[in-house]
Amino acid sequence: MDGISSGTGQVWSPASLGGGGYITGLIQHPAQSGVLYARCDVAGVFASLDGGFTWEARNGGLTKAYHHQVQSFAISPHRPEVLFRCSGEVRSRTFYGSVHKSADGGHTWREVCTGMGFYGNGPTRMYGEVISVDPHHPEVVAAGGYTGGLWISRDEGETWKQTPLPEERYGCVAFHPGIPGMLYAGTIGDNDLNMDYAETGEGGVLGLLQDLPRGKAGRLYASSDLGDTWMLLHTGPSFAELAFDSRDPQRLQAACIWNGIRSSTDGGRTWQTGMTGLPEEGQRYGTVVQDSHHPQRWYTAPDARPHMTAVPPVPLYGSGLSGSVSGEWQLLRQHNDEDLSGFPAYMDHFGSGSRAAAAGWAISKIIVDRFIEDRFYLANWYGVAVSPDGGRTWCAGHFRGLETTCMEAVVAASHQPGKFCVTMADHPPKVTEDGGRSFWNLPGISGYSGSTAAVISRSDPSRYLYGLVGHGRTACIALHRDGGANASAVLPLGAGLFVQALREDGVKNGIFYAYVDGPVASGAGIYRSSDDGMTWEQTAFRPPSYVDTLPHHKNRIEAELLSVVVYQVKNACGANQMLAASPFHQGRVLVGEWTEGIWESHDGGDTWKSIGEGLPFQRSGSASVLNAIAYSPNYPDLIYAGFISEGLWRSSDGGRTWSKLYPLIEGEIFNVSALAVGTVDEGEDLLILASEPMVVNGTDSQAVYSMDGGCKWQGWQQSGIGAVRWKGIALDCEDIQGLGVSCGNGAFYMRLADKI
């Protein structure tokens, strides 16, 4: 970019609060027991070198957000440093997808195929692998898309060719380990999609997923010549995972989602139900695995969710166990908390009183260590857990480096260097007092499972106010003080409301403001507390009369632009960046509406005036949406406004006139998804901008900064950390340490070396 130079001395390093989401798949290195790889629906691929106890992201070289939404991956049994990943998403009913290849154990990746669409955060994300390397032919790789059909590579993934198979929704693709040249491909029918999606809104499953009908039934295809010709073996159940019996090449087991576990004795032509001893009614089955040390033993687990009270806490079942009846499944153990170690306390955020009740939620994959007898691994909603004793006890290692952390926002303490508070979609806030090297938890409140915005009191650094979201789309402002073990809800909010931002008055301690979005008629707007957050009242701010929800264009902004997954609402959408308080004037407050304007109050919210004239709201042909506003800490009338697509704008006269500050090249796009403003030694504004990658405008992930108020800009080199979905950046009180947070990719810290 013109005007951009490479930064020197400033490096973003992974904080101890790692990224992650639903861990949807797990594979083991074919020659090293302690090396494992995990795939995630929003955060890419992770590697563990110590048998699953600590993890690090392996996403170098990625550029698009959907490259982190991994539906499948594979490791070459011939050259284990070679890995493949299939990633993609859907926006505006268009599927995107890429196959990437790594030749260095996942440290760096390059795109090798774009012929298939994948749905890494979609309804089939927790099922079998749809990419596979032939165990008999090192150069042959096969992959089946959510769209685009099934493709074959005959040069180790360098080039690809589509096969004649129909463009169905592939759920598993597998080469037979015992029959050279034999390849299976199973599909998933419309009737067997994840019904959880249907519960999130109107329009039915396919409507919510922006999907099209692809056949009500599942099918199983087979090729005996490495994909040149195909035969249809079976129609009926959907095939989520295939497993091959090492004792007999004609015997197969399959996880068939709502149709349970099925077995075949004739190579997949006919199938019999094998559910004796398993919970049957209303359960999905997506994984089945053979024990290589005891081949008569098989393991599976239903995809249990919190409301399934009749399902055991960790629903792991085995068949062929000692003393069992042939063909019957037995529960391995009725687990309790004493059987679990290294599971974080936040796993009880649904108030069950037991971490065991959450440890087995949404198990996506079970694998048996091929080198160590009775050593098991499971992947689920929270991370990866390890069992050294055949599934009787489990250790999670506190999911170090691999957590369900779609972070919403970050704020800094006003008087303590290196202290930040981070909010996230699935957990209460976390606090670091050493710049991101370690974190501790703020308490949640029963009935609420995630946090959205936060502020740390200037006068009392042990006093925190933060937004929480709960079940049934409820929310509240929570207060935690004096280092106690509990928090209290000081402003409960009704269904559909959401605490988007919290700020303390820039001059007067103890006065706080809250931006609540949602239906205006239900109370969305700006709130004020004059007693340290204990009580709240709504201010006089009202959006234009035609605006009935905040954001006004809610579905387009949250589903198409800012949400990490297409069907979710209120997940990292402008969180904590659309409200600002002037550091020079008591009661001077800014509020932004994504598409309609900016308003300012000079009296703490009693009166408001519009100051957004001249800004690129609703600019024709672009996704021009306001996403961040801020006052200058050095100039009383200087205001910044950051837009998706249209970059950073500045007003030097209190909002009467505006001019574009970055980027200045005609036609260049930059998404200001995170904005931080500080001070350099000369009294100029220090500006940090981060852009999350978006499909809608074809942008890549970037982070830039200026040490002179926006005259000159430098860019951080971030190819090693991939396509980070930046959501917030904060500078500490000395403007030297910074903490950036992302939706799924973890937190990152840096020090501005030029200021030290």
Sequence and secondary structure as in RCSB ss.txt:
>XXXX:A:sequence
MDGISSGTGQVWSPASLGGGGYITGLIQHPAQSGVLYARCDVAGVFASLDGGFTWEARNGGLTKAYHHQVQSFAI
SPHRPEVLFRCSGEVRSRTFYGSVHKSADGGHTWREVCTGMGFYGNGPTRMYGEVISVDPHHPEVVAAGGYTGGL
WISRDEGETWKQTPLPEERYGCVAFHPGIPGMLYAGTIGDNDLNMDYAETGEGGVLGLLQDLPRGKAGRLYASSD
LGDTWMLLHTGPSFAELAFDSRDPQRLQAACIWNGIRSSTDGGRTWQTGMTGLPEEGQRYGTVVQDSHHPQRWYT
APDARPHMTAVPPVPLYGSGLSGSVSGEWQLLRQHNDEDLSGFPAYMDHFGSGSRAAAAGWAISKIIVDRFIEDR
FYLANWYGVAVSPDGGRTWCAGHFRGLETTCMEAVVAASHQPGKFCVTMADHPPKVTEDGGRSFWNLPGISGYSG
STAAVISRSDPSRYLYGLVGHGRTACIALHRDGGANASAVLPLGAGLFVQALREDGVKNGIFYAYVDGPVASGAG
IYRSSDDGMTWEQTAFRPPSYVDTLPHHKNRIEAELLSVVVYQVKNACGANQMLAASPFHQGRVLVGEWTEGIWE
SHDGGDTWKSIGEGLPFQRSGSASVLNAIAYSPNYPDLIYAGFISEGLWRSSDGGRTWSKLYPLIEGEIFNVSAL
AVGTVDEGEDLLILASEPMVVNGTDSQAVYSMDGGCKWQGWQQSGIGAVRWKGIALDCEDIQGLGVSCGNGAFYM
RLADKI
>XXXX:A:secstr
 TTEEE SS   EE SS     EEEEEE SS TT EEEEETTTEEEEESSSSSB EE  BT  SGGGGSEEEEEE
 SSSTT EEEEEEEEETTEEEEEEEEESSTTSB EEEE SSB  TTSTTTTS  SEEE SS TT EEEE SBS E
EEESSTTSS EE SS    EEEEEE SSSTT EEEEE  GGGS GGGGGGSSSHHHHHTT     SSEEEEEESS
TTSS EEEEEES  SEEEE TT TT EEEE GGG EEEESSTTSS EE  TTS  TT  EEEEEE SSSTT EEE
EE   TT TTS SS  EEES TT  TT EEES    GGGEES  GGGGTTS S THHHHTTT  EEEE SSSTT 
EEEE SS EEEESSTTSSEE GGGBT    BEEEEEE SSSTT EEEEESSS  EEESSTTS  EE    TTEEE
EEEEEE SS TT EEEEEEEGGG EEEEEE TT S  EEEEEE TT EEEEEEE SSSTT EEEEEEEEGGGT E
EEEESSTTSS EE S    TT  EESTTHHIIIIIII SSTT SSSSSSTT SEEE SSSTT EEEEETTTEEEE
ESSTTSS EE  TTS TT TTS  EEEEEEE SS TT EEEEEETBEEEEESSTTSS EEEE  STT  B   EE
EEEE TTS EEEEEEE   TTTT   EEEEESSTTSSEEE   GGG S  EEEEEE TTSSEEEEEEBSS EEEE
E GGG 
